[in-house]
Amino acid sequence: MDRILIIEDEESIAELEKDYLTISGYEVEIEGNGKDGLKRALNEEFSLFILDLMLPGMDGFEICKQIREFKNTPILLVSAKKDDIDKVRGLGLGADDYITKPFSPSELVARVKAHLARYERLIGNTAGSSNSVVEIRGIKIDKTARRIWVRGEEKQFTAKEFDLLTFLTENPNHVYTKEELFQQIWDLESVGDVATVTVHIKKIREKIEMDSTKPQFIETIWGVGYRFKL
């Protein structure tokens, strides 16, 4: 059974999330303090984290950052803040998704299921596959080890950054809309979440381009989306 850790200081919200997820077949734990939540996240095995941004002890941004230094476990950020800057910051720190309060419990469950399914497929494919390497114009991607080298230097990528870059390099010269990329990488219908793709493209460019303001790999097709150029 998948274990989920909810780090949320609003007890009523945490209990509501727990009820719906428990009914859906998940084992759910709750922590209301940021520092305690981080300690459990790093020292126990969970399948997914649901993380509020405004927490006592330590905010969600710092928790997300520290989890990502050690684990690729899916992270869903939850916040009452509607500002895009908070969403951009959270996704930039390695979160997989961002949900704004208030949200329907059914939406939360759907997103949890999608992220868990994708992560489980990823782990399964990695465990059962032979070494597979993609090399294009100085970029080397080891899909099995999930490692990337750019011009001979290894770079660190979050799970979704890795998935997105790998997908684009395996489908070069094809133009994808932000909605198509969101659905492909996050397994969700895009409903106002195209900023997620934009943030990840920006982070990838900073790691692979000589000058991210003049990209030579991932090209923006204005009014349409992105493509990886051969």
C-alpha positions as MATLAB code, in Angstrom:
seq = 'MDRILIIEDEESIAELEKDYLTISGYEVEIEGNGKDGLKRALNEEFSLFILDLMLPGMDGFEICKQIREFKNTPILLVSAKKDDIDKVRGLGLGADDYITKPFSPSELVARVKAHLARYERLIGNTAGSSNSVVEIRGIKIDKTARRIWVRGEEKQFTAKEFDLLTFLTENPNHVYTKEELFQQIWDLESVGDVATVTVHIKKIREKIEMDSTKPQFIETIWGVGYRFKL';
ca = [
       0.000    0.000    0.000;
       1.311    3.447   -0.917;
       2.128    5.685    2.049;
       1.473    9.421    1.780;
       2.743   12.095    4.148;
       0.654   15.260    4.484;
       2.543   18.207    5.993;
      -0.244   20.681    6.805;
      -0.900   22.808    9.882;
      -4.607   23.373    9.234;
      -6.038   20.304   10.933;
      -9.435   20.399    9.214;
      -7.842   20.493    5.755;
      -5.336   17.779    6.606;
      -8.058   15.491    7.963;
     -10.236   16.075    4.880;
      -7.353   15.210    2.589;
      -6.586   12.140    4.676;
     -10.194   10.920    4.602;
     -10.462   11.082    0.820;
      -7.061    9.498    0.258;
      -7.739    6.737    2.799;
     -11.028    5.920    1.080;
      -9.039    5.666   -2.169;
      -6.801    3.000   -0.637;
      -3.782    4.932    0.609;
      -2.092    4.859    4.006;
      -1.876    8.478    5.150;
       0.175   10.175    7.868;
      -0.113   13.836    8.972;
       2.455   16.239   10.400;
       1.464   19.788   11.375;
       4.947   21.216   11.928;
       7.449   21.889    9.164;
      10.558   20.629   10.946;
       8.851   17.452   12.145;
       7.441   16.854    8.681;
      10.858   17.212    7.053;
      12.425   14.822    9.562;
       9.854   12.147    8.753;
      10.105   12.802    5.017;
      13.856   12.225    5.048;
      13.938    9.301    7.476;
      10.881    7.263    6.506;
       9.708    5.711    3.249;
       6.737    7.434    1.640;
       5.358    7.183   -1.879;
       4.297   10.840   -2.135;
       4.342   14.088   -0.151;
       1.543   16.673    0.064;
       3.174   19.821    1.321;
       1.599   23.100    2.445;
       3.712   26.204    1.889;
       2.841   28.154    5.045;
       3.925   26.066    8.014;
       5.210   26.637   11.552;
       8.832   25.692   12.124;
       9.908   25.681    8.479;
       8.133   26.774    5.302;
       7.203   24.462    2.473;
       9.758   25.883    0.065;
      12.671   24.886    2.305;
      11.154   21.465    2.983;
      10.713   20.853   -0.750;
      14.300   21.911   -1.431;
      15.733   19.591    1.223;
      13.620   16.607    0.187;
      14.776   17.023   -3.409;
      18.410   16.884   -2.373;
      17.918   13.253   -1.329;
      14.737   11.858   -2.901;
      12.839   11.858   -6.206;
       9.548   11.014   -4.470;
       6.635   13.022   -5.983;
       5.852   16.294   -4.168;
       2.512   18.121   -4.439;
       2.539   21.667   -3.099;
      -0.656   23.085   -1.618;
      -1.188   26.771   -0.918;
      -3.831   29.440   -0.512;
      -1.514   31.777   -2.427;
      -2.597   32.317   -6.015;
       0.468   34.321   -7.086;
       2.328   32.777  -10.021;
       5.638   33.671   -8.391;
       5.010   31.177   -5.567;
       4.065   28.492   -8.069;
       7.143   29.206  -10.159;
       9.383   29.122   -7.095;
       7.930   25.844   -5.838;
       8.201   24.091   -9.188;
      11.687   25.478   -9.604;
      12.714   23.807   -6.342;
      11.645   20.443   -7.722;
       7.969   20.069   -6.816;
       5.944   17.972   -9.261;
       2.663   19.856   -8.947;
       1.003   22.857   -7.309;
      -2.618   23.018   -6.152;
      -4.275   26.235   -5.005;
      -6.750   26.279   -2.114;
      -9.651   25.844   -2.166;
      -9.633   22.702   -4.305;
     -11.975   19.760   -4.586;
     -10.859   16.593   -2.769;
     -11.578   14.609   -5.924;
      -9.074   16.758   -7.839;
      -6.444   16.087   -5.178;
      -7.057   12.334   -5.364;
      -6.846   12.398   -9.174;
      -3.527   14.222   -9.101;
      -2.131   11.895   -6.449;
      -3.106    8.845   -8.518;
      -1.559   10.293  -11.675;
       1.758   11.150  -10.028;
       2.019    7.811   -8.237;
       1.212    5.876  -11.408;
       3.852    7.735  -13.382;
       6.484    7.364  -10.668;
       5.791    3.634  -10.307;
       6.107    3.155  -14.075;
       9.370    5.070  -14.001;
      10.803    2.910  -11.223;
       9.582   -0.254  -12.921;
      11.066    0.677  -16.271;
      14.390    1.586  -14.700;
      14.577   -1.705  -12.787;
      13.684   -3.860  -15.764;
      15.536   -2.181  -18.616;
      19.022   -2.532  -19.988;
      21.259    0.492  -20.114;
      19.850    3.037  -22.559;
      21.742    6.157  -23.568;
      20.642    9.118  -25.676;
      23.375   11.373  -27.108;
      22.679   14.570  -29.068;
      25.070   17.457  -29.743;
      27.075   17.190  -26.539;
      24.177   16.090  -24.325;
      24.382   12.539  -22.984;
      21.405   11.053  -21.134;
      21.723    7.740  -19.316;
      18.058    6.754  -18.963;
      18.740    3.774  -16.710;
      20.966    5.583  -14.219;
      18.975    8.814  -14.724;
      22.137   10.875  -15.170;
      22.854   13.670  -17.643;
      26.127   15.103  -18.923;
      26.354   18.380  -20.833;
      29.593   18.914  -22.778;
      31.247   16.307  -20.564;
      30.094   17.787  -17.244;
      27.462   15.971  -15.207;
      24.463   18.134  -14.320;
      21.820   17.587  -11.662;
      18.201   17.466  -12.826;
      14.978   17.032  -10.881;
      12.796   14.054  -11.807;
      10.448   16.074  -14.004;
      13.290   18.042  -15.625;
      14.907   14.717  -16.521;
      11.670   13.301  -17.933;
      10.930   16.427  -19.962;
      14.406   16.729  -21.471;
      14.515   13.011  -22.265;
      11.136   13.177  -23.977;
      12.151   16.167  -26.094;
      15.503   14.658  -27.119;
      13.790   11.411  -28.121;
      11.347   13.375  -30.276;
      13.568   16.015  -31.919;
      12.232   18.636  -34.342;
       8.649   17.928  -33.271;
       6.787   20.984  -31.992;
       4.785   20.316  -28.819;
       2.322   22.678  -27.193;
       2.663   23.355  -23.470;
      -0.597   21.473  -22.954;
       0.752   18.407  -24.772;
       3.957   18.432  -22.749;
       2.052   18.838  -19.490;
      -0.177   15.880  -20.310;
       2.754   13.758  -21.502;
       5.082   14.377  -18.543;
       2.614   14.941  -15.706;
      -0.147   12.584  -16.947;
      -2.770   15.253  -16.311;
      -5.057   17.386  -18.400;
      -3.700   20.924  -18.413;
      -6.099   23.247  -16.633;
      -4.262   26.514  -16.128;
      -1.044   24.659  -15.349;
       1.033   25.516  -18.428;
       3.249   27.634  -16.158;
       4.579   24.316  -14.873;
       6.018   23.526  -18.299;
       7.423   27.038  -18.728;
       9.278   26.845  -15.419;
      10.794   23.464  -16.203;
      11.892   24.531  -19.694;
      13.597   27.580  -18.152;
      15.433   25.427  -15.595;
      16.524   22.919  -18.254;
      17.851   25.694  -20.487;
      19.929   27.070  -17.624;
      21.639   23.673  -17.396;
      22.143   22.745  -21.054;
      22.494   26.012  -22.970;
      25.661   28.078  -23.294;
      23.399   31.145  -23.097;
      19.864   30.429  -21.872;
      18.646   33.717  -23.386;
      19.705   32.465  -26.838;
      18.792   28.758  -26.733;
      20.405   26.445  -29.263;
      18.705   23.251  -28.114;
      15.141   23.902  -26.935;
      13.534   26.397  -29.281;
      10.407   28.407  -28.468;
       7.874   28.396  -31.283;
       5.895   31.513  -30.432;
       2.173   30.961  -30.143;
       2.626   27.184  -30.282;
       5.124   25.633  -27.880;
       8.616   24.109  -27.917;
      10.823   21.787  -29.938;
      14.256   20.245  -29.473;
      16.445   21.075  -32.467;
      18.833   18.561  -33.945;
];
